[in-house]
Amino acid sequence: MPHVVCQPCFGCKYTDCVVVCPVECFYESDKIVFIHPEECIDCEACVPECPVEAIFHEDSVPDEWKDFIRLNAEMAPQGEPITEKKPPLAD
């Protein structure tokens, strides 16, 4: 089961998580990053690196953010791969 980027990332887009990912499964859109569910190896390296606590194991996504499971699966393949830290959108 993969990890999922959820609502707290939207508009912040911290990228601390992407630099620790051993399989480079993060993809970028304008306002958020996504985890590609077929590439994530469930190592959890990204979870403690997220300063806004936006990354959850698919089985632990809060009910109000369950749509992000589908959203990550749909949007990651359409995004640009991201492997390096970039300035966040939020302060």
N, CA, C and O atoms as a GROMACS GRO file, in nm:
protein
  364
    1MET      N    1   0.084  -0.119   0.000
    1MET     CA    2   0.000   0.000   0.000
    1MET      C    3   0.088   0.125   0.000
    1MET      O    4   0.181   0.135   0.080
    2PRO      N    5   0.060   0.217  -0.087
    2PRO     CA    6   0.143   0.337  -0.097
    2PRO      C    7   0.106   0.445   0.004
    2PRO      O    8   0.007   0.434   0.076
    3HIS      N    9   0.187   0.546   0.005
    3HIS     CA   10   0.158   0.665   0.083
    3HIS      C   11   0.088   0.766  -0.007
    3HIS      O   12   0.094   0.758  -0.130
    4VAL      N   13   0.020   0.862   0.057
    4VAL     CA   14  -0.064   0.957  -0.014
    4VAL      C   15  -0.037   1.097   0.039
    4VAL      O   16  -0.029   1.117   0.160
    5VAL      N   17  -0.023   1.194  -0.051
    5VAL     CA   18  -0.011   1.334  -0.012
    5VAL      C   19  -0.154   1.391  -0.006
    5VAL      O   20  -0.232   1.375  -0.100
    6CYS      N   21  -0.186   1.457   0.106
    6CYS     CA   22  -0.322   1.505   0.128
    6CYS      C   23  -0.331   1.658   0.138
    6CYS      O   24  -0.232   1.728   0.116
    7GLN      N   25  -0.446   1.706   0.171
    7GLN     CA   26  -0.484   1.848   0.172
    7GLN      C   27  -0.382   1.944   0.234
    7GLN      O   28  -0.360   2.051   0.178
    8PRO      N   29  -0.319   1.910   0.346
    8PRO     CA   30  -0.227   2.009   0.405
    8PRO      C   31  -0.114   2.054   0.312
    8PRO      O   32  -0.056   2.161   0.332
    9CYS      N   33  -0.082   1.975   0.212
    9CYS     CA   34   0.023   2.013   0.116
    9CYS      C   35  -0.027   2.117   0.016
    9CYS      O   36   0.053   2.194  -0.038
   10PHE      N   37  -0.155   2.121  -0.009
   10PHE     CA   38  -0.209   2.209  -0.112
   10PHE      C   39  -0.180   2.355  -0.077
   10PHE      O   40  -0.219   2.403   0.029
   11GLY      N   41  -0.112   2.424  -0.167
   11GLY     CA   42  -0.079   2.564  -0.146
   11GLY      C   43   0.049   2.585  -0.066
   11GLY      O   44   0.097   2.698  -0.058
   12CYS      N   45   0.104   2.481  -0.009
   12CYS     CA   46   0.231   2.492   0.063
   12CYS      C   47   0.343   2.436  -0.023
   12CYS      O   48   0.442   2.503  -0.052
   13LYS      N   49   0.324   2.311  -0.062
   13LYS     CA   50   0.415   2.240  -0.150
   13LYS      C   51   0.559   2.243  -0.101
   13LYS      O   52   0.652   2.278  -0.174
   14TYR      N   53   0.576   2.204   0.026
   14TYR     CA   54   0.712   2.182   0.074
   14TYR      C   55   0.767   2.059   0.002
   14TYR      O   56   0.691   1.967  -0.028
   15THR      N   57   0.893   2.058  -0.026
   15THR     CA   58   0.951   1.946  -0.100
   15THR      C   59   1.059   1.873  -0.021
   15THR      O   60   1.142   1.802  -0.078
   16ASP      N   61   1.058   1.890   0.109
   16ASP     CA   62   1.154   1.820   0.195
   16ASP      C   63   1.141   1.668   0.175
   16ASP      O   64   1.240   1.595   0.183
   17CYS      N   65   1.019   1.624   0.150
   17CYS     CA   66   0.990   1.481   0.135
   17CYS      C   67   1.054   1.420   0.011
   17CYS      O   68   1.096   1.304   0.015
   18VAL      N   69   1.062   1.494  -0.096
   18VAL     CA   70   1.107   1.436  -0.223
   18VAL      C   71   1.255   1.400  -0.221
   18VAL      O   72   1.296   1.307  -0.290
   19VAL      N   73   1.334   1.471  -0.145
   19VAL     CA   74   1.479   1.445  -0.146
   19VAL      C   75   1.516   1.318  -0.070
   19VAL      O   76   1.626   1.266  -0.090
   20VAL      N   77   1.428   1.267   0.014
   20VAL     CA   78   1.458   1.145   0.089
   20VAL      C   79   1.399   1.021   0.024
   20VAL      O   80   1.424   0.910   0.070
   21CYS      N   81   1.322   1.038  -0.081
   21CYS     CA   82   1.256   0.925  -0.146
   21CYS      C   83   1.358   0.842  -0.225
   21CYS      O   84   1.420   0.894  -0.318
   22PRO      N   85   1.376   0.715  -0.189
   22PRO     CA   86   1.477   0.633  -0.259
   22PRO      C   87   1.435   0.588  -0.399
   22PRO      O   88   1.519   0.544  -0.477
   23VAL      N   89   1.304   0.600  -0.431
   23VAL     CA   90   1.258   0.555  -0.562
   23VAL      C   91   1.204   0.668  -0.650
   23VAL      O   92   1.154   0.643  -0.759
   24GLU      N   93   1.215   0.790  -0.603
   24GLU     CA   94   1.175   0.909  -0.680
   24GLU      C   95   1.032   0.896  -0.732
   24GLU      O   96   1.008   0.906  -0.853
   25CYS      N   97   0.937   0.875  -0.640
   25CYS     CA   98   0.797   0.855  -0.678
   25CYS      C   99   0.711   0.979  -0.661
   25CYS      O  100   0.588   0.970  -0.666
   26PHE      N  101   0.773   1.094  -0.640
   26PHE     CA  102   0.698   1.220  -0.624
   26PHE      C  103   0.686   1.291  -0.759
   26PHE      O  104   0.778   1.292  -0.841
   27TYR      N  105   0.568   1.351  -0.778
   27TYR     CA  106   0.540   1.426  -0.900
   27TYR      C  107   0.477   1.558  -0.860
   27TYR      O  108   0.406   1.568  -0.760
   28GLU      N  109   0.505   1.659  -0.940
   28GLU     CA  110   0.470   1.796  -0.904
   28GLU      C  111   0.359   1.852  -0.993
   28GLU      O  112   0.356   1.829  -1.114
   29SER      N  113   0.268   1.926  -0.929
   29SER     CA  114   0.173   2.007  -1.004
   29SER      C  115   0.192   2.151  -0.955
   29SER      O  116   0.286   2.179  -0.881
   30ASP      N  117   0.106   2.242  -0.996
   30ASP     CA  118   0.123   2.382  -0.958
   30ASP      C  119   0.116   2.407  -0.808
   30ASP      O  120   0.192   2.488  -0.755
   31LYS      N  121   0.025   2.339  -0.740
   31LYS     CA  122  -0.002   2.370  -0.599
   31LYS      C  123   0.027   2.260  -0.499
   31LYS      O  124   0.012   2.280  -0.378
   32ILE      N  125   0.069   2.141  -0.548
   32ILE     CA  126   0.084   2.026  -0.459
   32ILE      C  127   0.178   1.925  -0.524
   32ILE      O  128   0.197   1.927  -0.645
   33VAL      N  129   0.235   1.837  -0.443
   33VAL     CA  130   0.307   1.722  -0.497
   33VAL      C  131   0.221   1.598  -0.476
   33VAL      O  132   0.137   1.595  -0.386
   34PHE      N  133   0.244   1.497  -0.558
   34PHE     CA  134   0.170   1.373  -0.548
   34PHE      C  135   0.267   1.257  -0.540
   34PHE      O  136   0.382   1.268  -0.585
   35ILE      N  137   0.223   1.146  -0.483
   35ILE     CA  138   0.301   1.023  -0.479
   35ILE      C  139   0.238   0.926  -0.579
   35ILE      O  140   0.118   0.902  -0.576
   36HIS      N  141   0.321   0.871  -0.666
   36HIS     CA  142   0.272   0.774  -0.764
   36HIS      C  143   0.254   0.641  -0.691
   36HIS      O  144   0.351   0.584  -0.642
   37PRO      N  145   0.130   0.590  -0.683
   37PRO     CA  146   0.104   0.470  -0.604
   37PRO      C  147   0.171   0.344  -0.657
   37PRO      O  148   0.196   0.250  -0.580
   38GLU      N  149   0.201   0.338  -0.784
   38GLU     CA  150   0.267   0.219  -0.840
   38GLU      C  151   0.418   0.224  -0.822
   38GLU      O  152   0.486   0.123  -0.843
   39GLU      N  153   0.471   0.339  -0.785
   39GLU     CA  154   0.615   0.353  -0.767
   39GLU      C  155   0.656   0.356  -0.620
   39GLU      O  156   0.769   0.322  -0.586
   40CYS      N  157   0.565   0.396  -0.533
   40CYS     CA  158   0.594   0.405  -0.389
   40CYS      C  159   0.622   0.266  -0.333
   40CYS      O  160   0.546   0.172  -0.357
   41ILE      N  161   0.732   0.253  -0.258
   41ILE     CA  162   0.768   0.124  -0.198
   41ILE      C  163   0.732   0.118  -0.050
   41ILE      O  164   0.769   0.024   0.020
   42ASP      N  165   0.659   0.219  -0.002
   42ASP     CA  166   0.609   0.218   0.134
   42ASP      C  167   0.720   0.218   0.239
   42ASP      O  168   0.708   0.155   0.344
   43CYS      N  169   0.828   0.290   0.211
   43CYS     CA  170   0.940   0.294   0.304
   43CYS      C  171   0.920   0.391   0.419
   43CYS      O  172   0.987   0.381   0.522
   44GLU      N  173   0.828   0.484   0.403
   44GLU     CA  174   0.792   0.585   0.504
   44GLU      C  175   0.900   0.691   0.527
   44GLU      O  176   0.888   0.769   0.622
   45ALA      N  177   1.002   0.696   0.445
   45ALA     CA  178   1.107   0.796   0.464
   45ALA      C  179   1.053   0.938   0.453
   45ALA      O  180   1.104   1.029   0.518
   46CYS      N  181   0.951   0.958   0.370
   46CYS     CA  182   0.895   1.091   0.345
   46CYS      C  183   0.808   1.144   0.459
   46CYS      O  184   0.797   1.264   0.479
   47VAL      N  185   0.747   1.054   0.534
   47VAL     CA  186   0.648   1.094   0.634
   47VAL      C  187   0.704   1.192   0.737
   47VAL      O  188   0.645   1.299   0.756
   48PRO      N  189   0.815   1.162   0.805
   48PRO     CA  190   0.865   1.256   0.905
   48PRO      C  191   0.924   1.385   0.846
   48PRO      O  192   0.943   1.482   0.919
   49GLU      N  193   0.952   1.385   0.718
   49GLU     CA  194   1.010   1.503   0.654
   49GLU      C  195   0.908   1.610   0.617
   49GLU      O  196   0.945   1.724   0.591
   50CYS      N  197   0.781   1.575   0.615
   50CYS     CA  198   0.677   1.670   0.576
   50CYS      C  199   0.644   1.764   0.692
   50CYS      O  200   0.591   1.719   0.794
   51PRO      N  201   0.675   1.893   0.679
   51PRO     CA  202   0.654   1.986   0.790
   51PRO      C  203   0.507   2.018   0.817
   51PRO      O  204   0.474   2.073   0.922
   52VAL      N  205   0.418   1.985   0.723
   52VAL     CA  206   0.275   2.013   0.745
   52VAL      C  207   0.195   1.885   0.767
   52VAL      O  208   0.072   1.888   0.770
   53GLU      N  209   0.266   1.773   0.784
   53GLU     CA  210   0.204   1.642   0.812
   53GLU      C  211   0.094   1.609   0.710
   53GLU      O  212  -0.020   1.579   0.747
   54ALA      N  213   0.131   1.614   0.583
   54ALA     CA  214   0.036   1.590   0.474
   54ALA      C  215   0.045   1.450   0.414
   54ALA      O  216  -0.035   1.415   0.328
   55ILE      N  217   0.142   1.370   0.458
   55ILE     CA  218   0.162   1.238   0.399
   55ILE      C  219   0.114   1.129   0.494
   55ILE      O  220   0.153   1.124   0.611
   56PHE      N  221   0.029   1.042   0.440
   56PHE     CA  222  -0.030   0.934   0.518
   56PHE      C  223  -0.019   0.803   0.442
   56PHE      O  224  -0.019   0.801   0.319
   57HIS      N  225  -0.009   0.694   0.516
   57HIS     CA  226  -0.023   0.563   0.455
   57HIS      C  227  -0.165   0.553   0.403
   57HIS      O  228  -0.258   0.603   0.468
   58GLU      N  229  -0.184   0.491   0.289
   58GLU     CA  230  -0.317   0.483   0.227
   58GLU      C  231  -0.424   0.433   0.324
   58GLU      O  232  -0.539   0.478   0.318
   59ASP      N  233  -0.390   0.342   0.412
   59ASP     CA  234  -0.486   0.288   0.509
   59ASP      C  235  -0.515   0.384   0.623
   59ASP      O  236  -0.610   0.363   0.699
   60SER      N  237  -0.436   0.490   0.636
   60SER     CA  238  -0.450   0.583   0.748
   60SER      C  239  -0.493   0.723   0.708
   60SER      O  240  -0.492   0.814   0.790
   61VAL      N  241  -0.531   0.742   0.582
   61VAL     CA  242  -0.574   0.874   0.536
   61VAL      C  243  -0.702   0.911   0.612
   61VAL      O  244  -0.798   0.834   0.614
   62PRO      N  245  -0.706   1.029   0.674
   62PRO     CA  246  -0.828   1.073   0.743
   62PRO      C  247  -0.948   1.075   0.648
   62PRO      O  248  -0.934   1.103   0.529
   63ASP      N  249  -1.064   1.044   0.702
   63ASP     CA  250  -1.186   1.033   0.621
   63ASP      C  251  -1.209   1.155   0.532
   63ASP      O  252  -1.247   1.140   0.416
   64GLU      N  253  -1.185   1.274   0.585
   64GLU     CA  254  -1.212   1.395   0.508
   64GLU      C  255  -1.118   1.412   0.388
   64GLU      O  256  -1.144   1.495   0.301
   65TRP      N  257  -1.011   1.334   0.383
   65TRP     CA  258  -0.914   1.345   0.275
   65TRP      C  259  -0.905   1.217   0.190
   65TRP      O  260  -0.811   1.203   0.113
   66LYS      N  261  -0.999   1.126   0.203
   66LYS     CA  262  -0.996   0.999   0.128
   66LYS      C  263  -0.989   1.021  -0.022
   66LYS      O  264  -0.932   0.939  -0.094
   67ASP      N  265  -1.047   1.130  -0.073
   67ASP     CA  266  -1.043   1.159  -0.217
   67ASP      C  267  -0.900   1.178  -0.267
   67ASP      O  268  -0.874   1.164  -0.387
   68PHE      N  269  -0.807   1.209  -0.178
   68PHE     CA  270  -0.668   1.227  -0.218
   68PHE      C  271  -0.602   1.096  -0.259
   68PHE      O  272  -0.501   1.098  -0.329
   69ILE      N  273  -0.657   0.983  -0.217
   69ILE     CA  274  -0.604   0.854  -0.262
   69ILE      C  275  -0.622   0.844  -0.413
   69ILE      O  276  -0.526   0.814  -0.484
   70ARG      N  277  -0.741   0.869  -0.461
   70ARG     CA  278  -0.771   0.867  -0.604
   70ARG      C  279  -0.696   0.979  -0.676
   70ARG      O  280  -0.643   0.959  -0.784
   71LEU      N  281  -0.693   1.097  -0.613
   71LEU     CA  282  -0.628   1.213  -0.675
   71LEU      C  283  -0.480   1.188  -0.700
   71LEU      O  284  -0.428   1.222  -0.807
   72ASN      N  285  -0.410   1.131  -0.602
   72ASN     CA  286  -0.268   1.099  -0.620
   72ASN      C  287  -0.250   1.000  -0.735
   72ASN      O  288  -0.160   1.016  -0.818
   73ALA      N  289  -0.336   0.897  -0.739
   73ALA     CA  290  -0.326   0.795  -0.844
   73ALA      C  291  -0.352   0.854  -0.982
   73ALA      O  292  -0.287   0.815  -1.079
   74GLU      N  293  -0.443   0.948  -0.992
   74GLU     CA  294  -0.476   1.008  -1.121
   74GLU      C  295  -0.376   1.116  -1.164
   74GLU      O  296  -0.340   1.125  -1.281
   75MET      N  297  -0.332   1.196  -1.069
   75MET     CA  298  -0.252   1.313  -1.103
   75MET      C  299  -0.100   1.287  -1.109
   75MET      O  300  -0.030   1.353  -1.185
   76ALA      N  301  -0.050   1.194  -1.032
   76ALA     CA  302   0.094   1.169  -1.034
   76ALA      C  303   0.144   1.136  -1.175
   76ALA      O  304   0.246   1.191  -1.217
   77PRO      N  305   0.076   1.047  -1.248
   77PRO     CA  306   0.125   1.017  -1.383
   77PRO      C  307   0.121   1.136  -1.479
   77PRO      O  308   0.188   1.135  -1.583
   78GLN      N  309   0.045   1.237  -1.446
   78GLN     CA  310   0.034   1.355  -1.532
   78GLN      C  311   0.133   1.465  -1.493
   78GLN      O  312   0.155   1.559  -1.570
   79GLY      N  313   0.192   1.453  -1.374
   79GLY     CA  314   0.282   1.557  -1.324
   79GLY      C  315   0.425   1.538  -1.371
   79GLY      O  316   0.460   1.441  -1.437
   80GLU      N  317   0.505   1.635  -1.335
   80GLU     CA  318   0.648   1.630  -1.364
   80GLU      C  319   0.720   1.564  -1.246
   80GLU      O  320   0.690   1.596  -1.131
   81PRO      N  321   0.813   1.474  -1.272
   81PRO     CA  322   0.889   1.414  -1.162
   81PRO      C  323   0.965   1.523  -1.086
   81PRO      O  324   1.014   1.619  -1.146
   82ILE      N  325   0.973   1.507  -0.957
   82ILE     CA  326   1.048   1.602  -0.875
   82ILE      C  327   1.138   1.524  -0.779
   82ILE      O  328   1.091   1.436  -0.707
   83THR      N  329   1.265   1.557  -0.779
   83THR     CA  330   1.362   1.486  -0.694
   83THR      C  331   1.447   1.581  -0.610
   83THR      O  332   1.521   1.537  -0.522
   84GLU      N  333   1.436   1.710  -0.638
   84GLU     CA  334   1.517   1.808  -0.565
   84GLU      C  335   1.429   1.905  -0.489
   84GLU      O  336   1.316   1.934  -0.528
   85LYS      N  337   1.482   1.954  -0.379
   85LYS     CA  338   1.409   2.049  -0.296
   85LYS      C  339   1.395   2.182  -0.368
   85LYS      O  340   1.488   2.232  -0.431
   86LYS      N  341   1.275   2.238  -0.358
   86LYS     CA  342   1.245   2.369  -0.417
   86LYS      C  343   1.186   2.459  -0.309
   86LYS      O  344   1.140   2.409  -0.206
   87PRO      N  345   1.186   2.588  -0.330
   87PRO     CA  346   1.122   2.677  -0.231
   87PRO      C  347   0.972   2.647  -0.222
   87PRO      O  348   0.908   2.625  -0.325
   88PRO      N  349   0.917   2.645  -0.100
   88PRO     CA  350   0.773   2.619  -0.086
   88PRO      C  351   0.691   2.737  -0.133
   88PRO      O  352   0.741   2.848  -0.148
   89LEU      N  353   0.563   2.711  -0.155
   89LEU     CA  354   0.470   2.819  -0.193
   89LEU      C  355   0.434   2.903  -0.072
   89LEU      O  356   0.413   3.024  -0.083
   90ALA      N  357   0.427   2.839   0.045
   90ALA     CA  358   0.387   2.909   0.167
   90ALA      C  359   0.510   2.944   0.251
   90ALA      O  360   0.617   2.886   0.235
   91ASP      N  361   0.492   3.040   0.339
   91ASP     CA  362   0.600   3.077   0.432
   91ASP      C  363   0.599   2.987   0.553
   91ASP      O  364   0.682   3.003   0.642
   0.00000   0.00000   0.00000
